[in-house]
């Protein structure tokens, strides 16, 4: 029995439309199993891509920028870790809101996307402590947006979020962790 369709669905139709054209509830066992599989698959496939994403800054001695990127992506993970039907577009909207907030130009927005507000509240103190310029913050936000957009797929509106959840689950389950950035409760970035 398919709750969203309020009726029965064959296994093939369920597999082809699950989470794409059918808005599956997170408690659906077929949807959960499918998400776990997809997360693992995309995490394995894109591990090197994530390492290069960070090495772009670490290789230039810009560790603090890599740490900021790590903080933002860790916050994205925490915000969306249990929201299986969330889309990459929601993440992009939150990051674009954060970019506008960090801009030297003032934009008037009554309420931004909830992720954007969450990110802004969480990183504000970190930015002040480390004395980041607005141009550095915007550069990192742009880099994360570009990274997320590299996952765009017509058939998978959640590719980045699946990758992020799968990657963190995989790395936290790994006994041997060589970390590039050693931060508690943040993403675990293995050495290449």
KOLBAVO-316021 format. One record per atom (N, C-alpha, C): residue in three letters; residue number from 0; x, y, z; atom name. Coordinates in nm, 2 decimals. Each point is the difference from the previous one (the first is absolute). Layout:
BEGIN
  code  pos       x       y       z  site
   ala  NUM       X       Y       Z    CA
...
This chain:
BEGIN
  code  pos       x       y       z  site
   unk    0    0.08   -0.12    0.00     N
   unk    0   -0.08    0.12    0.00    CA
   unk    0    0.09    0.13    0.00     C
   unk    1   -0.02    0.08   -0.09     N
   unk    1    0.07    0.13   -0.01    CA
   unk    1   -0.08    0.11    0.06     C
   unk    2    0.04    0.06    0.11     N
   unk    2   -0.07    0.10    0.07    CA
   unk    2   -0.02    0.13   -0.09     C
   unk    3    0.10    0.05   -0.06     N
   unk    3   -0.02    0.12   -0.08    CA
   unk    3   -0.10   -0.02   -0.12     C
   unk    4    0.00   -0.12   -0.06     N
   unk    4   -0.09   -0.03   -0.11    CA
   unk    4   -0.14   -0.05    0.05     C
   unk    5    0.00   -0.03    0.13     N
   unk    5   -0.13   -0.06    0.06    CA
   unk    5   -0.05   -0.12   -0.07     C
   unk    6    0.10   -0.08   -0.04     N
   unk    6   -0.04   -0.13   -0.07    CA
   unk    6    0.13   -0.08   -0.02     C
   unk    7   -0.02   -0.11   -0.08     N
   unk    7    0.11   -0.09   -0.02    CA
   unk    7    0.08    0.04   -0.12     C
   unk    8    0.13   -0.03    0.00     N
   unk    8    0.09    0.03   -0.11    CA
   unk    8    0.09   -0.12   -0.02     C
   unk    9    0.03   -0.03   -0.12     N
   unk    9    0.09   -0.11   -0.03    CA
   unk    9    0.14    0.03    0.04     C
   unk   10    0.08   -0.10    0.02     N
   unk   10    0.14    0.02    0.05    CA
   unk   10    0.08    0.09   -0.10     C
   unk   11   -0.02   -0.03   -0.13     N
   unk   11    0.08    0.07   -0.10    CA
   unk   11   -0.04    0.15    0.00     C
   unk   12   -0.13    0.03    0.00     N
   unk   12   -0.04    0.14    0.00    CA
   unk   12    0.05    0.07    0.13     C
   unk   13   -0.01   -0.07    0.11     N
   unk   13    0.05    0.06    0.13    CA
   unk   13    0.15    0.03   -0.01     C
   unk   14    0.08   -0.09   -0.06     N
   unk   14    0.14    0.02   -0.01    CA
   unk   14    0.04    0.11   -0.09     C
   unk   15   -0.08    0.02   -0.11     N
   unk   15    0.03    0.10   -0.10    CA
   unk   15   -0.04    0.14    0.04     C
   unk   16   -0.11    0.01    0.09     N
   unk   16   -0.05    0.13    0.03    CA
   unk   16    0.02    0.04    0.15     C
   unk   17    0.05   -0.09    0.08     N
   unk   17    0.02    0.02    0.14    CA
   unk   17    0.09    0.13    0.03     C
   unk   18   -0.06    0.09    0.07     N
   unk   18    0.07    0.13    0.03    CA
   unk   18    0.02    0.09   -0.11     C
   unk   19   -0.04   -0.03   -0.12     N
   unk   19    0.02    0.08   -0.12    CA
   unk   19   -0.14    0.06   -0.04     C
   unk   20   -0.09   -0.08   -0.05     N
   unk   20   -0.13    0.05   -0.03    CA
   unk   20   -0.11   -0.04    0.11     C
   unk   21    0.05   -0.09    0.09     N
   unk   21   -0.09   -0.03    0.12    CA
   unk   21    0.07    0.06    0.12     C
   unk   22   -0.08    0.08    0.07     N
   unk   22    0.06    0.06    0.12    CA
   unk   22   -0.01   -0.10    0.12     C
   unk   23    0.10   -0.08    0.01     N
   unk   23    0.00   -0.11    0.10    CA
   unk   23    0.02    0.06    0.14     C
   unk   24   -0.08   -0.06    0.10     N
   unk   24    0.03    0.05    0.14    CA
   unk   24    0.13   -0.07    0.05     C
   unk   25    0.07    0.07    0.08     N
   unk   25    0.13   -0.05    0.05    CA
   unk   25   -0.01   -0.14    0.07     C
   unk   26   -0.12   -0.03    0.06     N
   unk   26   -0.01   -0.12    0.07    CA
   unk   26   -0.03   -0.12   -0.09     C
   unk   27   -0.02    0.02   -0.13     N
   unk   27   -0.02   -0.11   -0.10    CA
   unk   27    0.13   -0.09    0.00     C
   unk   28   -0.02   -0.13    0.03     N
   unk   28    0.12   -0.08    0.01    CA
   unk   28    0.07   -0.02   -0.14     C
   unk   29   -0.07    0.01   -0.11     N
   unk   29    0.06   -0.01   -0.13    CA
   unk   29    0.07    0.12   -0.03     C
   unk   30   -0.05    0.12    0.03     N
   unk   30    0.07    0.12   -0.02    CA
   unk   30    0.12    0.01    0.08     C
   unk   31    0.00   -0.04    0.13     N
   unk   31    0.11    0.01    0.09    CA
   unk   31    0.12   -0.09   -0.06     C
   unk   32   -0.04   -0.12   -0.03     N
   unk   32    0.10   -0.10   -0.06    CA
   unk   32    0.06    0.06   -0.13     C
   unk   33   -0.08    0.06   -0.08     N
   unk   33    0.05    0.05   -0.13    CA
   unk   33    0.09    0.12    0.03     C
   unk   34   -0.03    0.09    0.10     N
   unk   34    0.08    0.11    0.03    CA
   unk   34    0.14   -0.04    0.05     C
   unk   35    0.00   -0.10    0.09     N
   unk   35    0.13   -0.05    0.05    CA
   unk   35    0.09   -0.05   -0.11     C
   unk   36   -0.06   -0.08   -0.09     N
   unk   36    0.07   -0.05   -0.12    CA
   unk   36    0.06    0.11   -0.08     C
   unk   37   -0.09    0.10   -0.03     N
   unk   37    0.04    0.11   -0.09    CA
   unk   37    0.11    0.08    0.07     C
   unk   38   -0.01    0.03    0.13     N
   unk   38    0.10    0.07    0.07    CA
   unk   38    0.13   -0.07    0.00     C
   unk   39    0.01   -0.13    0.02     N
   unk   39    0.12   -0.07   -0.01    CA
   unk   39    0.06    0.00   -0.14     C
   unk   40   -0.08   -0.02   -0.10     N
   unk   40    0.05    0.00   -0.13    CA
   unk   40    0.06    0.14   -0.04     C
   unk   41   -0.07    0.10    0.02     N
   unk   41    0.05    0.14   -0.04    CA
   unk   41    0.12    0.04    0.09     C
   unk   42    0.01   -0.04    0.13     N
   unk   42    0.11    0.03    0.08    CA
   unk   42    0.13   -0.07   -0.05     C
   unk   43   -0.01   -0.12   -0.04     N
   unk   43    0.11   -0.08   -0.05    CA
   unk   43    0.05    0.07   -0.13     C
   unk   44   -0.09    0.03   -0.08     N
   unk   44    0.03    0.06   -0.14    CA
   unk   44    0.07    0.14    0.01     C
   unk   45   -0.03    0.08    0.10     N
   unk   45    0.04    0.13    0.00    CA
   unk   45    0.10    0.04    0.12     C
   unk   46    0.06   -0.10    0.06     N
   unk   46    0.09    0.03    0.11    CA
   unk   46    0.12    0.09   -0.05     C
   unk   47    0.06   -0.03   -0.11     N
   unk   47    0.11    0.08   -0.05    CA
   unk   47   -0.04    0.14   -0.03     C
   unk   48   -0.12    0.02   -0.05     N
   unk   48   -0.06    0.13   -0.03    CA
   unk   48    0.00    0.09    0.13     C
   unk   49   -0.04   -0.06    0.11     N
   unk   49   -0.01    0.07    0.13    CA
   unk   49    0.15    0.04    0.04     C
   unk   50    0.09   -0.10   -0.01     N
   unk   50    0.13    0.03    0.05    CA
   unk   50    0.06    0.11   -0.08     C
   unk   51   -0.02    0.00   -0.13     N
   unk   51    0.05    0.11   -0.09    CA
   unk   51   -0.06    0.14    0.03     C
   unk   52   -0.13   -0.01    0.04     N
   unk   52   -0.08    0.12    0.04    CA
   unk   52    0.08    0.07    0.12     C
   unk   53    0.05   -0.08    0.09     N
   unk   53    0.07    0.06    0.12    CA
   unk   53    0.15    0.03   -0.03     C
   unk   54    0.06   -0.09   -0.08     N
   unk   54    0.14    0.02   -0.03    CA
   unk   54    0.03    0.13   -0.08     C
   unk   55   -0.10    0.05   -0.07     N
   unk   55    0.01    0.12   -0.07    CA
   unk   55    0.04    0.11    0.09     C
   unk   56   -0.04    0.00    0.13     N
   unk   56    0.04    0.10    0.10    CA
   unk   56    0.12   -0.05    0.08     C
   unk   57    0.00   -0.12    0.04     N
   unk   57    0.10   -0.05    0.08    CA
   unk   57    0.14    0.00   -0.07     C
   unk   58    0.00   -0.03   -0.12     N
   unk   58    0.13    0.00   -0.08    CA
   unk   58    0.06    0.14   -0.01     C
   unk   59   -0.09    0.10    0.01     N
   unk   59    0.05    0.14   -0.01    CA
   unk   59    0.03    0.06    0.14     C
   unk   60   -0.01   -0.09    0.11     N
   unk   60    0.02    0.05    0.13    CA
   unk   60   -0.11    0.08    0.06     C
   unk   61   -0.12   -0.02   -0.05     N
   unk   61   -0.12    0.08    0.04    CA
   unk   61   -0.09   -0.09    0.09     C
   unk   62    0.06   -0.05    0.10     N
   unk   62   -0.07   -0.09    0.09    CA
   unk   62   -0.13    0.06    0.06     C
   unk   63    0.01    0.13    0.04     N
   unk   63   -0.12    0.06    0.06    CA
   unk   63   -0.12    0.01   -0.09     C
   unk   64    0.03    0.01   -0.14     N
   unk   64   -0.11    0.00   -0.09    CA
   unk   64   -0.06   -0.14   -0.02     C
   unk   65    0.09   -0.10    0.01     N
   unk   65   -0.05   -0.14   -0.01    CA
   unk   65   -0.08   -0.03    0.13     C
   unk   66    0.04    0.05    0.11     N
   unk   66   -0.07   -0.02    0.13    CA
   unk   66   -0.14    0.07   -0.01     C
   unk   67   -0.01    0.12   -0.06     N
   unk   67   -0.13    0.06   -0.02    CA
   unk   67   -0.09   -0.08   -0.09     C
   unk   68    0.06   -0.05   -0.11     N
   unk   68   -0.08   -0.09   -0.09    CA
   unk   68   -0.04   -0.12    0.07     C
   unk   69    0.08   -0.06    0.09     N
   unk   69   -0.03   -0.12    0.08    CA
   unk   69   -0.11    0.03    0.09     C
   unk   70    0.00    0.12    0.07     N
   unk   70   -0.11    0.04    0.09    CA
   unk   70   -0.13    0.01   -0.07     C
   unk   71    0.00    0.07   -0.11     N
   unk   71   -0.13    0.02   -0.08    CA
   unk   71   -0.05   -0.14   -0.05     C
   unk   72    0.08   -0.08   -0.05     N
   unk   72   -0.04   -0.13   -0.05    CA
   unk   72   -0.05   -0.09    0.11     C
   unk   73    0.07    0.01    0.12     N
   unk   73   -0.04   -0.08    0.11    CA
   unk   73   -0.14    0.04    0.05     C
   unk   74   -0.02    0.13    0.00     N
   unk   74   -0.13    0.06    0.04    CA
   unk   74   -0.11   -0.05   -0.10     C
   unk   75    0.03    0.00   -0.13     N
   unk   75   -0.09   -0.05   -0.09    CA
   unk   75   -0.04   -0.15    0.03     C
   unk   76    0.10   -0.08    0.03     N
   unk   76   -0.02   -0.14    0.03    CA
   unk   76   -0.09   -0.01    0.12     C
   unk   77    0.03    0.07    0.11     N
   unk   77   -0.08    0.00    0.12    CA
   unk   77   -0.14    0.04   -0.02     C
   unk   78   -0.02    0.10   -0.08     N
   unk   78   -0.13    0.05   -0.03    CA
   unk   78   -0.09   -0.10   -0.08     C
   unk   79    0.06   -0.07   -0.09     N
   unk   79   -0.07   -0.08   -0.10    CA
   unk   79    0.02   -0.15    0.03     C
   unk   80    0.07   -0.04    0.10     N
   unk   80    0.03   -0.15    0.02    CA
   unk   80   -0.12   -0.09    0.01     C
   unk   81   -0.11    0.05    0.05     N
   unk   81   -0.12   -0.08    0.01    CA
   unk   81   -0.11    0.05   -0.09     C
   unk   82    0.02    0.09   -0.09     N
   unk   82   -0.10    0.05   -0.09    CA
   unk   82    0.03   -0.06   -0.14     C
   unk   83   -0.04   -0.13   -0.01     N
   unk   83    0.03   -0.07   -0.12    CA
   unk   83   -0.06    0.05   -0.13     C
   unk   84   -0.11    0.07    0.01     N
   unk   84   -0.06    0.05   -0.13    CA
   unk   84    0.04    0.14   -0.03     C
   unk   85    0.09    0.06    0.08     N
   unk   85    0.05    0.13   -0.04    CA
   unk   85    0.08    0.00   -0.13     C
   unk   86    0.00    0.11   -0.07     N
   unk   86    0.07    0.00   -0.13    CA
   unk   86    0.13    0.09    0.01     C
   unk   87    0.08   -0.02   -0.10     N
   unk   87    0.12    0.08   -0.01    CA
   unk   87   -0.04    0.15   -0.03     C
   unk   88   -0.11    0.02   -0.06     N
   unk   88   -0.04    0.14   -0.03    CA
   unk   88   -0.03    0.07    0.13     C
   unk   89   -0.05   -0.07    0.10     N
   unk   89   -0.03    0.07    0.13    CA
   unk   89    0.14    0.04    0.06     C
   unk   90    0.10   -0.08   -0.01     N
   unk   90    0.13    0.03    0.05    CA
   unk   90    0.05    0.12   -0.07     C
   unk   91   -0.01    0.00   -0.14     N
   unk   91    0.05    0.11   -0.08    CA
   unk   91   -0.07    0.13    0.04     C
   unk   92   -0.13    0.00    0.02     N
   unk   92   -0.07    0.12    0.05    CA
   unk   92    0.05    0.05    0.13     C
   unk   93    0.02   -0.09    0.09     N
   unk   93    0.06    0.04    0.13    CA
   unk   93    0.13    0.06   -0.01     C
   unk   94    0.09   -0.05   -0.08     N
   unk   94    0.13    0.05   -0.02    CA
   unk   94    0.00    0.14   -0.07     C
   unk   95   -0.10    0.01   -0.10     N
   unk   95   -0.01    0.13   -0.07    CA
   unk   95   -0.05    0.11    0.10     C
   unk   96   -0.09   -0.04    0.09     N
   unk   96   -0.04    0.09    0.11    CA
   unk   96    0.12    0.04    0.08     C
   unk   97    0.08   -0.09    0.04     N
   unk   97    0.12    0.02    0.09    CA
   unk   97    0.10    0.10   -0.08     C
   unk   98    0.01   -0.03   -0.13     N
   unk   98    0.09    0.09   -0.08    CA
   unk   98   -0.06    0.14    0.00     C
   unk   99   -0.13    0.02   -0.01     N
   unk   99   -0.05    0.13    0.00    CA
   unk   99    0.02    0.07    0.14     C
   unk  100   -0.02   -0.08    0.11     N
   unk  100    0.03    0.06    0.13    CA
   unk  100    0.14    0.04    0.02     C
   unk  101    0.09   -0.07   -0.06     N
   unk  101    0.15    0.04    0.01    CA
   unk  101    0.04    0.10   -0.09     C
   unk  102   -0.08    0.04   -0.09     N
   unk  102    0.03    0.10   -0.10    CA
   unk  102    0.01    0.14    0.06     C
   unk  103    0.09    0.08   -0.05     N
   unk  103    0.01    0.14    0.06    CA
   unk  103   -0.12    0.08   -0.03     C
   unk  104   -0.08   -0.04   -0.10     N
   unk  104   -0.12    0.06   -0.03    CA
   unk  104   -0.11   -0.05    0.08     C
   unk  105   -0.09    0.08    0.05     N
   unk  105   -0.11   -0.04    0.09    CA
   unk  105   -0.12   -0.03   -0.08     C
   unk  106   -0.05   -0.13    0.01     N
   unk  106   -0.12   -0.04   -0.06    CA
   unk  106   -0.11   -0.01    0.11     C
   unk  107   -0.12    0.04   -0.03     N
   unk  107   -0.10   -0.01    0.10    CA
   unk  107   -0.08   -0.13   -0.03     C
   unk  108    0.00   -0.09    0.09     N
   unk  108   -0.08   -0.12   -0.01    CA
   unk  108   -0.07   -0.02    0.13     C
   unk  109   -0.13   -0.03    0.00     N
   unk  109   -0.07   -0.02    0.12    CA
   unk  109    0.05   -0.12    0.07     C
   unk  110   -0.01   -0.11   -0.07     N
   unk  110    0.05   -0.13    0.05    CA
   unk  110    0.06   -0.08   -0.11     C
   unk  111    0.12   -0.05    0.02     N
   unk  111    0.07   -0.08   -0.10    CA
   unk  111   -0.03   -0.14    0.02     C
   unk  112    0.05   -0.08   -0.09     N
   unk  112   -0.02   -0.15    0.01    CA
   unk  112    0.06   -0.05    0.13     C
   unk  113   -0.07   -0.09    0.06     N
   unk  113    0.04   -0.04    0.14    CA
   unk  113    0.14   -0.05    0.01     C
   unk  114    0.05   -0.07   -0.11     N
   unk  114    0.15   -0.04    0.01    CA
   unk  114    0.08    0.13    0.00     C
   unk  115   -0.03    0.10   -0.08     N
   unk  115    0.08    0.12   -0.01    CA
   unk  115    0.01    0.07    0.14     C
   unk  116   -0.12    0.00    0.07     N
   unk  116    0.00    0.06    0.13    CA
   unk  116    0.08   -0.08    0.10     C
   unk  117   -0.01   -0.13   -0.01     N
   unk  117    0.07   -0.09    0.09    CA
   unk  117    0.15    0.01   -0.02     C
   unk  118    0.05    0.01   -0.13     N
   unk  118    0.14    0.01   -0.03    CA
   unk  118    0.05    0.14    0.05     C
   unk  119   -0.08    0.10   -0.02     N
   unk  119    0.04    0.14    0.04    CA
   unk  119    0.02    0.00    0.15     C
   unk  120   -0.09   -0.05    0.08     N
   unk  120    0.01    0.00    0.14    CA
   unk  120    0.12   -0.08    0.05     C
   unk  121    0.02   -0.11   -0.06     N
   unk  121    0.10   -0.09    0.05    CA
   unk  121    0.14    0.05   -0.04     C
   unk  122    0.02    0.06   -0.11     N
   unk  122    0.14    0.04   -0.04    CA
   unk  122    0.04    0.14    0.04     C
   unk  123   -0.10    0.08    0.04     N
   unk  123    0.03    0.14    0.04    CA
   unk  123    0.11    0.02    0.10     C
   unk  124    0.00   -0.08    0.11     N
   unk  124    0.10    0.02    0.10    CA
   unk  124    0.13   -0.05   -0.05     C
   unk  125    0.00   -0.11   -0.07     N
   unk  125    0.13   -0.05   -0.06    CA
   unk  125    0.06    0.10   -0.09     C
   unk  126   -0.08    0.07   -0.08     N
   unk  126    0.05    0.10   -0.10    CA
   unk  126    0.07    0.12    0.08     C
   unk  127   -0.07    0.04    0.11     N
   unk  127    0.05    0.11    0.08    CA
   unk  127    0.13   -0.04    0.07     C
   unk  128    0.01   -0.12    0.06     N
   unk  128    0.12   -0.05    0.07    CA
   unk  128    0.12   -0.01   -0.09     C
   unk  129   -0.02   -0.05   -0.12     N
   unk  129    0.11   -0.02   -0.10    CA
   unk  129    0.02    0.12   -0.09     C
   unk  130   -0.08    0.10    0.01     N
   unk  130    0.01    0.12   -0.08    CA
   unk  130    0.01   -0.02   -0.15     C
   unk  131   -0.10   -0.07   -0.05     N
   unk  131   -0.01   -0.02   -0.14    CA
   unk  131   -0.06    0.13   -0.06     C
   unk  132    0.05    0.03   -0.12     N
   unk  132   -0.05    0.11   -0.08    CA
   unk  132   -0.13   -0.05   -0.07     C
   unk  133   -0.08    0.09   -0.04     N
   unk  133   -0.12   -0.04   -0.07    CA
   unk  133    0.03   -0.07   -0.13     C
   unk  134    0.11    0.05   -0.06     N
   unk  134    0.04   -0.06   -0.13    CA
   unk  134    0.05   -0.14    0.02     C
   unk  135    0.06   -0.03    0.11     N
   unk  135    0.05   -0.14    0.02    CA
   unk  135   -0.13   -0.09    0.02     C
   unk  136   -0.09    0.05    0.08     N
   unk  136   -0.12   -0.08    0.03    CA
   unk  136   -0.08   -0.03   -0.13     C
   unk  137   -0.02    0.11   -0.08     N
   unk  137   -0.07   -0.02   -0.13    CA
   unk  137    0.08   -0.09   -0.09     C
   unk  138    0.13    0.00    0.00     N
   unk  138    0.08   -0.09   -0.09    CA
   unk  138   -0.03   -0.15    0.04     C
   unk  139   -0.01   -0.02    0.13     N
   unk  139   -0.02   -0.14    0.05    CA
   unk  139   -0.14   -0.04   -0.03     C
   unk  140   -0.10    0.09    0.02     N
   unk  140   -0.14   -0.03   -0.03    CA
   unk  140   -0.01   -0.04   -0.15     C
   unk  141    0.06    0.09   -0.09     N
   unk  141    0.00   -0.03   -0.14    CA
   unk  141    0.07   -0.13   -0.04     C
   unk  142    0.10   -0.04    0.07     N
   unk  142    0.07   -0.13   -0.02    CA
   unk  142   -0.09   -0.11    0.04     C
   unk  143   -0.07    0.01    0.11     N
   unk  143   -0.10   -0.11    0.04    CA
   unk  143   -0.11   -0.01   -0.10     C
   unk  144   -0.05    0.12   -0.05     N
   unk  144   -0.11    0.00   -0.10    CA
   unk  144    0.05   -0.07   -0.12     C
   unk  145    0.12    0.03   -0.05     N
   unk  145    0.05   -0.06   -0.12    CA
   unk  145    0.01   -0.15    0.02     C
   unk  146    0.05   -0.04    0.12     N
   unk  146    0.02   -0.15    0.03    CA
   unk  146   -0.14   -0.07    0.00     C
   unk  147   -0.10    0.06    0.06     N
   unk  147   -0.14   -0.06    0.00    CA
   unk  147   -0.05   -0.01   -0.15     C
   unk  148    0.02    0.11   -0.07     N
   unk  148   -0.05    0.00   -0.14    CA
   unk  148    0.07   -0.11   -0.09     C
   unk  149    0.12   -0.04    0.04     N
   unk  149    0.07   -0.11   -0.07    CA
   unk  149   -0.07   -0.13    0.01     C
   unk  150   -0.10   -0.01    0.10     N
   unk  150   -0.07   -0.12    0.02    CA
   unk  150   -0.14    0.00   -0.08     C
   unk  151   -0.03    0.11   -0.06     N
   unk  151   -0.13    0.01   -0.07    CA
   unk  151   -0.02   -0.12   -0.09     C
   unk  152   -0.12   -0.05    0.01     N
   unk  152   -0.04   -0.11   -0.09    CA
   unk  152   -0.15    0.01   -0.02     C
   unk  153   -0.04   -0.02   -0.12     N
   unk  153   -0.14    0.01   -0.03    CA
   unk  153   -0.09   -0.10    0.08     C
   unk  154    0.06   -0.12    0.02     N
   unk  154   -0.08   -0.10    0.07    CA
   unk  154    0.02    0.00    0.15     C
   unk  155    0.09    0.08    0.06     N
   unk  155    0.03    0.00    0.14    CA
   unk  155    0.01    0.14    0.06     C
   unk  156   -0.11    0.05    0.04     N
   unk  156    0.00    0.14    0.06    CA
   unk  156    0.06    0.00    0.14     C
   unk  157    0.04   -0.11    0.05     N
   unk  157    0.06   -0.01    0.14    CA
   unk  157    0.15   -0.06   -0.01     C
   unk  158    0.06    0.01   -0.11     N
   unk  158    0.13   -0.06   -0.01    CA
   unk  158    0.11    0.05    0.10     C
   unk  159    0.01    0.13    0.02     N
   unk  159    0.10    0.05    0.09    CA
   unk  159   -0.04   -0.04    0.15     C
   unk  160   -0.12    0.01    0.03     N
   unk  160   -0.04   -0.04    0.14    CA
   unk  160    0.02   -0.15    0.02     C
   unk  161   -0.03   -0.08   -0.10     N
   unk  161    0.03   -0.14    0.02    CA
   unk  161    0.14   -0.02    0.01     C
   unk  162    0.08    0.06   -0.08     N
   unk  162    0.15   -0.01    0.01    CA
   unk  162    0.05    0.04    0.14     C
   unk  163   -0.05    0.11    0.05     N
   unk  163    0.04    0.05    0.13    CA
   unk  163   -0.03   -0.10    0.11     C
   unk  164   -0.13   -0.04    0.00     N
   unk  164   -0.04   -0.10    0.11    CA
   unk  164    0.08   -0.13   -0.01     C
   unk  165    0.01   -0.05   -0.13     N
   unk  165    0.07   -0.13   -0.02    CA
   unk  165    0.15    0.02    0.04     C
   unk  166    0.06    0.11   -0.03     N
   unk  166    0.14    0.02    0.03    CA
   unk  166    0.03    0.00    0.15     C
   unk  167   -0.08    0.08    0.07     N
   unk  167    0.02    0.02    0.14    CA
   unk  167   -0.03   -0.14    0.07     C
   unk  168   -0.10   -0.07   -0.04     N
   unk  168   -0.03   -0.13    0.06    CA
   unk  168    0.11   -0.10   -0.02     C
   unk  169    0.05    0.00   -0.13     N
   unk  169    0.11   -0.09   -0.03    CA
   unk  169    0.13    0.04    0.08     C
   unk  170    0.04    0.12    0.01     N
   unk  170    0.12    0.04    0.06    CA
   unk  170   -0.01   -0.01    0.15     C
   unk  171   -0.12    0.02    0.06     N
   unk  171   -0.01   -0.02    0.15    CA
   unk  171    0.00   -0.15    0.03     C
   unk  172   -0.03   -0.08   -0.09     N
   unk  172    0.00   -0.14    0.02    CA
   unk  172    0.13   -0.07   -0.03     C
   unk  173    0.10    0.08   -0.05     N
   unk  173    0.13   -0.05   -0.03    CA
   unk  173    0.09    0.01    0.12     C
   unk  174    0.07   -0.11    0.03     N
   unk  174    0.09    0.00    0.11    CA
   unk  174    0.12    0.09   -0.03     C
   unk  175    0.06   -0.02   -0.11     N
   unk  175    0.12    0.07   -0.04    CA
   unk  175   -0.03    0.13   -0.07     C
   unk  176    0.01    0.11    0.08     N
   unk  176   -0.03    0.13   -0.06    CA
   unk  176    0.12    0.09    0.00     C
   unk  177    0.05    0.03   -0.11     N
   unk  177    0.11    0.10   -0.01    CA
   unk  177   -0.07    0.13   -0.04     C
   unk  178    0.01    0.09    0.10     N
   unk  178   -0.07    0.13   -0.02    CA
   unk  178    0.10    0.11   -0.06     C
   unk  179   -0.06    0.07   -0.09     N
   unk  179    0.07    0.12   -0.04    CA
   unk  179   -0.03    0.11    0.10     C
   unk  180   -0.13    0.02    0.02     N
   unk  180   -0.05    0.10    0.09    CA
   unk  180   -0.05   -0.07    0.13     C
   unk  181    0.06    0.03    0.11     N
   unk  181   -0.04   -0.07    0.12    CA
   unk  181   -0.09    0.09    0.08     C
   unk  182   -0.13   -0.01   -0.02     N
   unk  182   -0.09    0.08    0.08    CA
   unk  182   -0.11   -0.10    0.05     C
   unk  183   -0.04    0.02    0.12     N
   unk  183   -0.10   -0.08    0.07    CA
   unk  183   -0.13    0.02   -0.07     C
   unk  184   -0.08   -0.10   -0.02     N
   unk  184   -0.13    0.00   -0.05    CA
   unk  184   -0.01    0.07   -0.14     C
   unk  185    0.10    0.00   -0.07     N
   unk  185    0.00    0.06   -0.14    CA
   unk  185    0.02   -0.11   -0.10     C
   unk  186    0.00    0.03   -0.12     N
   unk  186    0.02   -0.10   -0.11    CA
   unk  186    0.14   -0.06    0.02     C
   unk  187    0.02   -0.12   -0.03     N
   unk  187    0.12   -0.07    0.01    CA
   unk  187    0.06   -0.01   -0.14     C
   unk  188    0.11    0.07   -0.02     N
   unk  188    0.06    0.00   -0.14    CA
   unk  188    0.12   -0.08    0.01     C
   unk  189    0.00   -0.12   -0.07     N
   unk  189    0.12   -0.09    0.00    CA
   unk  189    0.11    0.06   -0.08     C
   unk  190    0.12   -0.03    0.03     N
   unk  190    0.12    0.04   -0.08    CA
   unk  190   -0.01   -0.08   -0.13     C
   unk  191    0.04    0.06   -0.11     N
   unk  191    0.00   -0.06   -0.13    CA
   unk  191    0.09   -0.12   -0.01     C
